[in-house]
Amino acid sequence: MSNLDQKIENAANKIEAAANEAWEKRSFRIVSKSISAAAEIGLMIGAARLSEKGYKSTATCLFALGATGLICDLIFNRK
């Protein structure tokens, strides 16, 4: 393994450890889930605006993406 590969691997391990440590904190989980939900709701609102302007197929895709993400968050991210 080259020196660059080793540095990348070490950096990835540090990031993973920091992410795991942060995820154990309730406030971090609440904030990250809230940001995710806000982004998905934003996609759905953007879809409504695009639909009003006549971009129906794009609006449908955006709304489906936002709704799918929101449903997956509600079903799979219960902790």
C-alpha distance (Angstrom), angle and dihedral (degrees) to the residues before:
residue distance angle dihedral
M1 . . .
S2 3.77 . .
N3 3.78 124.9 .
L4 3.81 91.7 -107.4
D5 3.80 91.5 51.4
Q6 3.79 90.2 51.1
K7 3.82 92.2 50.1
I8 3.80 91.1 49.6
E9 3.79 91.1 48.4
N10 3.82 91.8 49.7
A11 3.80 91.6 49.1
A12 3.81 91.2 49.1
N13 3.80 90.8 50.6
K14 3.82 91.2 51.4
I15 3.79 91.7 49.0
E16 3.78 91.4 48.3
A17 3.80 92.2 49.3
A18 3.81 91.5 48.8
A19 3.81 92.0 48.2
N20 3.80 92.2 49.3
E21 3.80 91.1 48.5
A22 3.81 91.9 48.3
W23 3.81 92.4 47.8
E24 3.81 89.7 59.4
K25 3.81 89.1 64.3
R26 3.79 113.0 88.3
S27 3.81 94.2 -146.3
F28 3.81 91.6 55.7
R29 3.80 91.3 50.6
I30 3.81 91.6 49.7
V31 3.81 93.1 48.5
S32 3.80 94.8 45.8
K33 3.80 92.8 47.7
S34 3.81 90.7 47.1
I35 3.80 91.9 51.7
S36 3.79 90.0 49.0
A37 3.81 92.4 49.9
A38 3.81 91.5 46.7
A39 3.80 91.0 52.5
E40 3.80 91.8 50.0
I41 3.80 92.6 47.5
G42 3.79 87.8 47.9
L43 3.80 89.6 55.6
M44 3.79 90.1 52.6
I45 3.82 92.7 48.0
G46 3.79 90.1 47.5
A47 3.78 88.8 50.9
A48 3.80 90.9 55.1
R49 3.80 91.0 52.2
L50 3.79 92.8 47.5
S51 3.78 89.7 49.7
E52 3.80 90.4 54.9
K53 3.81 89.4 53.5
G54 3.80 92.1 52.2
Y55 3.80 101.5 -101.0
K56 3.80 93.6 126.4
S57 3.81 101.1 159.1
T58 3.80 93.7 46.1
A59 3.79 90.1 46.4
T60 3.79 91.1 50.8
C61 3.81 91.8 51.7
L62 3.81 92.9 47.5
F63 3.79 93.1 47.2
A64 3.81 91.8 48.1
L65 3.81 90.8 49.0
G66 3.81 92.8 49.4
A67 3.80 93.9 44.6
T68 3.80 92.8 47.1
G69 3.79 91.6 50.3
L70 3.78 92.5 47.9
I71 3.80 92.8 48.7
C72 3.80 91.6 47.7
D73 3.81 90.3 50.0
L74 3.78 90.8 51.7
I75 3.80 94.8 45.9
F76 3.80 103.6 37.6
N77 3.82 104.5 28.8
R78 3.77 101.4 63.1
K79 3.82 98.9 133.5
